[in-house]
Amino acid sequence: MARGHCLLRMETLTPDSPSHADAALDVGTRAVPAATGAALQTAFPILLMLSTCHLLNDMIQSLLPAIYPLLKDSFALSFGQVGLITLTFQLTASLLQPLVGIYTDRRPLPYSLAIGMACTLSGLLLLAHATSFPALLLAAAMVGSGSSVFHPESSRVARMASGGRHGLAQSVFQVGGNIGSAIGPLLAAFIVMPRGQASVAWFALAALVAITLLTRIGGWYRAQITSWRAAQARAKSDGSMYPRRTIVLTMLVLCMLIFSKYFYLASLSSYYTFYLMEKFGISAQQSQLHLFYFLGAVAAGTLAGGPIGDRIGRKYVIWVSILGVLPFTLLLPHANLVWTTLLSVVIGLVLSSAFAAILVYAQELVPGRTGVVAGIFFGFAFGMGGIGAAVLGRLADHIGIEAVYAICAWLPAIGLLTWFLPNTDPHQAR
């Protein structure tokens, strides 16, 4: 683990304390620097609230690609225009996230989480009542802008509440998002598809619940700022144990792995329903159920990846997650409907375990830069997803969606670059 790494723990509860949960939610609770070797306490109530908000946030966001078949028919869109909607959403999220991370590393904004969710709420309502393609793009941009605030700041709060179990904290936080992404298409299939575009507005209730919870989290976050700043300052002054050249090369390798993962995921999250309908002749509603199976597997894999990385080393998780999925992606374009469903579940389970490991790996490589690193990697992941959706959409217009899946099957081979990552984990020999 990187030298100078500083951990925070919650103030120890006395026997007279009402409960661990109440203390963790008490905005007056102080965070103090953890002594070396001292037991660290993970603030699970905060992590669970964050995970719930991530579920609601990503459930709302996943409605957009989930109703693509409806929008494509209603607005007579091409695959290229569908990809442009995704690109607009992903780019507004990806380009702003590093800037948010840089700013909030210097000036934490505890209540920015609730404000970002309010922006997402506005985009959701616009999506429900959009009457033109430009209005759809504006709605996507507003939802993406809300996401650009939510992800880096929530990742920071998850690390603050981790009690030193960083992989576990990131997985708990991220699994909420993956569950939300899985639920979104299911709700779209049974609520939006039968009732039409205007029914998207019903999900404003979810955004309002998230705003309430994020305001509560903002109070807890505000109480931790002084101790968090001190810990981050010490981490920055100690610096990384690796030379700048090694850090830069490692970050480039990690970005290539993110490219491989999210370009491939873009082919499934944006076009899997179209692929199933074209190849197997199933209905749009049936294809949403198959997308739900895949996204449910993604949620399970995300939850497993972080704790496994804490236990056996993050580099091992990255190896298995990226490169290990290659045989399954190569088989997918040649499978029947049953095997396509099973293979997509395995792909989602294995491939999704990488992100928590990659993010914590990068944060430990560059200590004291939690917000910047989270912003860069969340932003790059969103950007690759958006660019992937746009590029693959244009490609599908020219060569067909089945040919696109045959090409994308080779993307996990980029996982071979994991060989060049330094061993930052104590579980692995240097």
Solvent accessible surface area in square Angstrom, and as a share of the most:
residue,aa,sasa,rsa
1,M,81,0.36
2,A,5,0.04
3,R,131,0.48
4,G,20,0.19
5,H,38,0.17
6,C,32,0.19
7,L,48,0.24
8,L,10,0.05
9,R,56,0.20
10,M,11,0.05
11,E,69,0.31
12,T,101,0.58
13,L,40,0.20
14,T,83,0.48
15,P,141,0.89
16,D,135,0.70
17,S,32,0.21
18,P,113,0.71
19,S,43,0.28
20,H,120,0.54
21,A,46,0.36
22,D,75,0.39
23,A,18,0.14
24,A,3,0.02
25,L,39,0.19
26,D,72,0.37
27,V,68,0.39
28,G,55,0.53
29,T,13,0.08
30,R,133,0.49
31,A,5,0.04
32,V,34,0.19
33,P,68,0.43
34,A,27,0.21
35,A,66,0.51
36,T,145,0.84
37,G,83,0.80
38,A,38,0.29
39,A,95,0.74
40,L,53,0.26
41,Q,47,0.21
42,T,14,0.08
43,A,1,0.01
44,F,81,0.34
45,P,26,0.16
46,I,1,0.00
47,L,0,0.00
48,L,106,0.53
49,M,29,0.13
50,L,0,0.00
51,S,12,0.08
52,T,58,0.34
53,C,0,0.00
54,H,6,0.03
55,L,40,0.20
56,L,23,0.11
57,N,1,0.00
58,D,19,0.10
59,M,15,0.07
60,I,4,0.02
61,Q,15,0.07
62,S,11,0.07
63,L,0,0.00
64,L,9,0.05
65,P,38,0.24
66,A,0,0.00
67,I,0,0.00
68,Y,2,0.01
69,P,11,0.07
70,L,36,0.18
71,L,0,0.00
72,K,49,0.21
73,D,120,0.62
74,S,73,0.47
75,F,47,0.19
76,A,87,0.67
77,L,11,0.05
78,S,50,0.33
79,F,39,0.16
80,G,10,0.10
81,Q,63,0.28
82,V,0,0.00
83,G,0,0.00
84,L,71,0.36
85,I,0,0.00
86,T,10,0.06
87,L,35,0.17
88,T,28,0.17
89,F,20,0.08
90,Q,29,0.13
91,L,56,0.28
92,T,35,0.20
93,A,0,0.00
94,S,9,0.06
95,L,120,0.60
96,L,70,0.35
97,Q,0,0.00
98,P,32,0.20
99,L,110,0.55
100,V,28,0.16
101,G,0,0.00
102,I,72,0.36
103,Y,109,0.42
104,T,3,0.02
105,D,23,0.12
106,R,177,0.65
107,R,152,0.56
108,P,14,0.09
109,L,78,0.39
110,P,18,0.11
111,Y,85,0.32
112,S,15,0.09
113,L,0,0.00
114,A,13,0.10
115,I,125,0.63
116,G,3,0.03
117,M,1,0.00
118,A,41,0.32
119,C,41,0.25
120,T,0,0.00
121,L,28,0.14
122,S,48,0.31
123,G,0,0.00
124,L,1,0.00
125,L,73,0.36
126,L,52,0.26
127,L,6,0.03
128,A,3,0.03
129,H,120,0.54
130,A,7,0.05
131,T,124,0.72
132,S,45,0.29
133,F,39,0.16
134,P,90,0.57
135,A,21,0.17
136,L,0,0.00
137,L,39,0.19
138,L,101,0.50
139,A,1,0.01
140,A,1,0.00
141,A,22,0.17
142,M,53,0.24
143,V,10,0.05
144,G,0,0.00
145,S,30,0.19
146,G,1,0.01
147,S,0,0.00
148,S,1,0.01
149,V,33,0.19
150,F,1,0.00
151,H,3,0.01
152,P,0,0.00
153,E,0,0.00
154,S,0,0.00
155,S,0,0.00
156,R,2,0.01
157,V,0,0.00
158,A,0,0.00
159,R,18,0.07
160,M,7,0.03
161,A,2,0.01
162,S,1,0.00
163,G,3,0.03
164,G,21,0.20
165,R,123,0.45
166,H,6,0.03
167,G,0,0.00
168,L,26,0.13
169,A,1,0.00
170,Q,1,0.00
171,S,0,0.00
172,V,18,0.10
173,F,0,0.00
174,Q,11,0.05
175,V,15,0.09
176,G,2,0.02
177,G,1,0.01
178,N,31,0.16
179,I,67,0.34
180,G,0,0.00
181,S,26,0.17
182,A,3,0.03
183,I,50,0.25
184,G,0,0.00
185,P,3,0.02
186,L,45,0.22
187,L,48,0.24
188,A,0,0.00
189,A,0,0.00
190,F,106,0.44
191,I,44,0.22
192,V,0,0.00
193,M,44,0.19
194,P,83,0.52
195,R,141,0.51
196,G,21,0.20
197,Q,33,0.15
198,A,61,0.47
199,S,5,0.03
200,V,0,0.00
201,A,23,0.18
202,W,141,0.50
203,F,14,0.06
204,A,17,0.13
205,L,130,0.65
206,A,13,0.10
207,A,0,0.00
208,L,90,0.45
209,V,78,0.45
210,A,0,0.00
211,I,39,0.20
212,T,95,0.55
213,L,44,0.22
214,L,0,0.00
215,T,64,0.37
216,R,117,0.43
217,I,0,0.00
218,G,0,0.00
219,G,10,0.09
220,W,2,0.01
221,Y,1,0.00
222,R,155,0.57
223,A,36,0.28
224,Q,2,0.01
225,I,23,0.12
226,T,113,0.66
227,S,24,0.16
228,W,12,0.04
229,R,120,0.44
230,A,40,0.31
231,A,1,0.01
232,Q,22,0.10
233,A,58,0.45
234,R,101,0.37
235,A,3,0.02
236,K,77,0.32
237,S,94,0.60
238,D,63,0.33
239,G,23,0.22
240,S,28,0.18
241,M,78,0.35
242,Y,35,0.13
243,P,85,0.54
244,R,197,0.72
245,R,181,0.66
246,T,38,0.22
247,I,30,0.15
248,V,76,0.43
249,L,82,0.41
250,T,3,0.02
251,M,39,0.17
252,L,103,0.51
253,V,19,0.11
254,L,0,0.00
255,C,28,0.17
256,M,84,0.37
257,L,0,0.00
258,I,0,0.00
259,F,50,0.21
260,S,1,0.01
261,K,4,0.02
262,Y,47,0.18
263,F,25,0.10
264,Y,2,0.01
265,L,22,0.11
266,A,4,0.03
267,S,0,0.00
268,L,0,0.00
269,S,42,0.27
270,S,7,0.05
271,Y,1,0.00
272,Y,0,0.00
273,T,8,0.05
274,F,18,0.07
275,Y,2,0.01
276,L,0,0.00
277,M,48,0.21
278,E,99,0.45
279,K,62,0.26
280,F,54,0.23
281,G,65,0.63
282,I,26,0.13
283,S,56,0.36
284,A,27,0.21
285,Q,74,0.33
286,Q,92,0.41
287,S,0,0.00
288,Q,0,0.00
289,L,54,0.27
290,H,28,0.13
291,L,5,0.03
292,F,57,0.24
293,Y,96,0.36
294,F,2,0.01
295,L,18,0.09
296,G,29,0.28
297,A,10,0.08
298,V,11,0.06
299,A,7,0.05
300,A,52,0.40
301,G,2,0.02
302,T,6,0.03
303,L,81,0.40
304,A,43,0.34
305,G,1,0.01
306,G,0,0.00
307,P,45,0.28
308,I,81,0.41
309,G,1,0.01
310,D,42,0.22
311,R,188,0.68
312,I,75,0.38
313,G,0,0.00
314,R,11,0.04
315,K,19,0.08
316,Y,98,0.37
317,V,9,0.05
318,I,0,0.00
319,W,66,0.23
320,V,99,0.57
321,S,1,0.00
322,I,0,0.00
323,L,45,0.22
324,G,31,0.30
325,V,0,0.00
326,L,31,0.16
327,P,76,0.48
328,F,67,0.28
329,T,0,0.00
330,L,54,0.27
331,L,101,0.50
332,L,1,0.01
333,P,20,0.13
334,H,153,0.68
335,A,16,0.12
336,N,87,0.45
337,L,51,0.25
338,V,100,0.57
339,W,145,0.51
340,T,0,0.00
341,T,20,0.12
342,L,88,0.44
343,L,14,0.07
344,S,0,0.00
345,V,49,0.28
346,V,49,0.28
347,I,0,0.00
348,G,0,0.00
349,L,80,0.40
350,V,34,0.19
351,L,1,0.01
352,S,3,0.02
353,S,17,0.11
354,A,0,0.00
355,F,9,0.04
356,A,2,0.02
357,A,1,0.01
358,I,0,0.00
359,L,0,0.00
360,V,0,0.00
361,Y,0,0.00
362,A,0,0.00
363,Q,4,0.02
364,E,2,0.01
365,L,0,0.00
366,V,35,0.20
367,P,8,0.05
368,G,7,0.07
369,R,101,0.37
370,T,4,0.02
371,G,0,0.00
372,V,26,0.15
373,V,5,0.03
374,A,0,0.00
375,G,0,0.00
376,I,71,0.36
377,F,1,0.00
378,F,10,0.04
379,G,2,0.02
380,F,62,0.26
381,A,3,0.02
382,F,31,0.13
383,G,6,0.05
384,M,26,0.11
385,G,6,0.06
386,G,0,0.00
387,I,65,0.33
388,G,0,0.00
389,A,0,0.00
390,A,16,0.12
391,V,73,0.42
392,L,6,0.03
393,G,0,0.00
394,R,139,0.51
395,L,58,0.29
396,A,6,0.05
397,D,62,0.32
398,H,140,0.63
399,I,80,0.40
400,G,26,0.25
401,I,3,0.01
402,E,72,0.32
403,A,38,0.29
404,V,0,0.00
405,Y,3,0.01
406,A,44,0.34
407,I,98,0.50
408,C,3,0.02
409,A,2,0.02
410,W,156,0.55
411,L,30,0.15
412,P,1,0.01
413,A,32,0.24
414,I,37,0.19
415,G,0,0.00
416,L,106,0.53
417,L,55,0.27
418,T,0,0.00
419,W,181,0.64
420,F,133,0.56
421,L,4,0.02
422,P,29,0.18
423,N,40,0.20
424,T,2,0.01
425,D,4,0.02
426,P,101,0.63
427,H,88,0.39
428,Q,16,0.07
429,A,89,0.69
430,R,164,0.60
